[in-house]
Amino acid sequence: MNPAGFDYYRAKSVDEAHRLLKAHPGAKLLAGGHSLIPLMKLRLSRPPAVVDIGKVAELSGITLKGDTLRIGALTTHAELSSSADVRKAAPALAEAAAMVGDQAVRNRGTIGGNVAHADPASDLPTVLVAADARLVAIGPSGERTIEAGKFFKGLMETALTEDEVLTTVLVPAVKAGEGTAYAKFSHPASRYAVIGAAASVTVRDGTCQSARVAVGGLVPRATRASSVESALSGQKLSAESIEKAAEKVGGDLGGDVLGDIYASADYRRAMAAVFVRRAIAAAADRAR
Amino acid sequence: MTTAMKPSASATSSRVFGSGIRRREDPRLVTGTARYTDDITLPGMVHAAILRSPHAHAKIRKIDTARAQSAPGVVGVYTARDIEGHLKPIPCLWLVPNTDLKIGTYSALATEYVRYVGDAVAVAVAETPYQAYDALDLIDVDYEVLPAVIDPQKSAQSDAPRVHGEFPSNQAFHWTVTGGSDIEAAFKSAEVVVKDRIIQQRLIPTAMETRSAVAQFVPATGELTLWNTTQNPHIVRFACSVVTGIPEDRLRVIAPEVGGGFGSKIAQYPGEFLAVFCSKKLGRPVKWTESRSENYQATTHGRDHVQEVELAATRDGRITGLRCKVWAGMGAYLSTAAPGIPTILHGLMLSGPYRIPAVHEDVYGVYTNTTPVEAYRGAGRPEATYMLERLIDKLARELKLDPVDVRRKNLIPPFNDGFDVVTGLKYDSGNYEGALAKALDQVNYKALRAEQARLREQGTYLGIGVSTYVEICGLGPSQVAGAVGFQGGLWESAIVRFHPTGKVNVFIGASPHGQGEETTFAQIVADEVGVAVDDVKVVHGDTDVTPMGWGTYGSRTTAVGGAALAVATRKIKEKAKALAAHLLEAAPEDIEYASGRFSVKGSPDHFKTIQDIALLANVAWNLPAGMEAGLEATTFYDPPNFSFPFGAHIAVVEVEAETGRTVLKRYVAVDDCGPQINPIIVEGQVHGGVVQGIGQALWEECVYDENGQLLTGSLTDYAIPRADVLPDIEVLSTVTPSPHHPLGVKGIGEAGTIASTAAVYNAVIDALAPLGVTGLQMPLTPERVWRAIQEQKKGARR
């Protein structure tokens, strides 16, 4: 597999990345390379230049301070899934990261690259939307923070501008009484999500105080399932009440349910409730 | 009953034959030091890339290569016009007789028409592979797109678009087999008939190494060396000579490390011949290596049958007749061995391990606008086994009998020395009931059925699937090869050469590419003449070095090549005996052999070792009158019959009704390949085979859209099995030696694939029985299973 010709630059800092992006219109940022390089090899993407930010120190590291987990954009899926801080403060994120691709992909692919690529079948965006995460991007004119729910705009489309570099993912740590989980229907070949469901449930005395539920894989962008959320809150949690709430997800999917030769849109629509139910049940279980 | 007739070969545990020593191939493979074709770099080498048709069927109006010719680094761009007179069409080498075979011209570069997405249109050669691929973007081809046909059964209809305009229809051949009593009468008098329409979906072999060739033509000598990923370098040399006109004696084919083939590297392809053409044209070495996308588009596929089958039986479950029609998709061109696969390797195995008094099959080989179809692990036999095993389960359901009982009622009883089969074959030896009994024991079948019933009451759908099979391998007697139109022999050869120090080189004509014969063949020699396994090096894959052989496919390398090696080694032993007698001043009949020593009867201290003999034979200071110097033997072994491994597999699955997902709970394989030279290698072959067969049942399907675009064009869409979705495979065996093989061995490369697809399919359908689902097409994806369950629910509500 031979990509078309391109120029390669390595940035040592975010500032340098900005300069290189400006100097080379159409250039693409390269982190772990697991989304961009396959596209380039297939010649579906032909950027004139690639700016490698893989060695930018300020983009790496995981820290848990107070009630916020700060995850550097270069954090790999393998690091996410094995980090004690992530497992403690964002269990669903660690769980989802362990389900991305295969071990080789998890060792190289990064959270920043994954999120910026915004493949609808990715796992992490769904979890981040359900977690009410925020994404920090630095552009030439400064830094801004974007809510995950507003970051994902559509099929491989985000709120990032051409000249912005995604630097950090901020995830609120789970609170007392809160449980989070991710349930996935994997494509047997790509291991992308045919359906991904993430849930965060806060429970007191067996009653759901609040819930955040998101689905991915079958919709163009990770999407909050608000009908499911409102059906859950205030409810005594039981297998029946969870199933009933999960069945509302059909109303949250919108008109653009995705399908392919492996799993049609109709089938995915029918399966969404199953995986939403499983995610909620697992999250509720952890909340206890 | 002679369930486990242990051969003399495994009588003592200290023997090298039968010991599970580690594969000597593995250190270089797992450390990344093995050298594949693409690792070969020669001074002055340039790189070729092939422009492939984006259309399944089109007329080429015009090709303009001017822009590509002048692109940076490009040294040549060639189209069909350039190869005319230099490359003859690629020959089909299995001309099955009495079939009205029609061979569409298979040119290395498309002339007037392209016939599948991936058909080669032009080749660009440049200093770097990147420049060669860049040049492809600059070749302008004006296509007139034509209607395409994909489905084999539709392609056989008279109004289908014609793949090869020169023929009256898309039918490439029509082959029939009829055996036993009158088939019409069998169905007329049948107490019960079950019918099925089966799609044997198209599969993509997916060898780990994609195809590659390096051609080095030396103008000064007129000699060509071709490094090539192939299963059969000697056939490549022969075919390459025919296509390129380079005489065979000046043509050397080397198969370096080959990263799997599964049948896809039997065939002859445009890529290799184009590399040769470009090297001749440019006077420089040329490398061509396909990408995975190209591999999926243009390296051969497997299976692709539509089968209409019916089984006649008595109400107590005795099969009285089997009749079927098969439309076998051949793709756009007849690949090297393609016509033989749905016919000889499929139709002649129609009756499987059962006594079926009457059989009849019509096979229609049809052209379609798709990638050519060739052998894929099992080649023809999985298509036969699956058909029969699926039908037998259907019959059992119809008669409300246990599927195991139906099998038992029909299995051929144990035999040690030949059983004449209704299709004309003679199975060599078999104990089908023995293998089945062992598999049933392993799963504790009765208890498992009780467990299944218990779980069903709780809404858990466990399924148990059984598959009993016999397969044909060890291809084969050359006389039969000739009679069935194979354009070559099917013998194998071996040279055993003892060096003065007692170390041994073995040269074989076969061409292992992952099967482990560098280890097992050393074990054969070590076992026969008492040298250490590590003192034997096995050399293969170089036509200038090894004797002629027909290659590694059809589980034939040990079954035929191993026999050649055993015979050659026994010749060495005879000569050693004669020389020992001379040196020990005894009569040859008084020389005894044991563990590498040749001693005089009655005086065991009076001996020569095989190493002594090797030295003395090579220095030749004192040989008996008339004995030639050296210790070397060559054998060309033509087997008297095929070999027929068999076994019984059982799959246990759980189907999750709410999603349709199948989870494999257990997999038991009992295979009988005769005595095992190396049980670890046998186990590895069973594992790989079983997994590929499971892949067909649950995940794999090559899909084209109606225009012939390949929708499963990469590993992100085409699902090959992964370790994390497979259970531990319980590998067991019985041992029934082949009566005609010098070592009794039969072959094990394909057995797993042949048995497992049906076992898993039957298990899933068994699981779905309480939900009313009685049949599905593969692969059994969650959606397919779920939809079938929904249909039944709807029906019940109605």
Interface residues (C-beta under 8 A of the other chain):
Chain A: M1 N2 P3 A4 G5 K41 L42 D102 F185 H187 P188 A189 S190 Y192 I261 Y262 A263 S264 Y267 A270 M271 V274
Chain B: A49 P129 Y130 A132 Y133 D134 D137 S291 R292 S293 E658 T659 L698 W699 V703 L711 T712 L715 T716 D717 Y718 A719 I720 R722 V725 T781 P782 E783 W786 R787
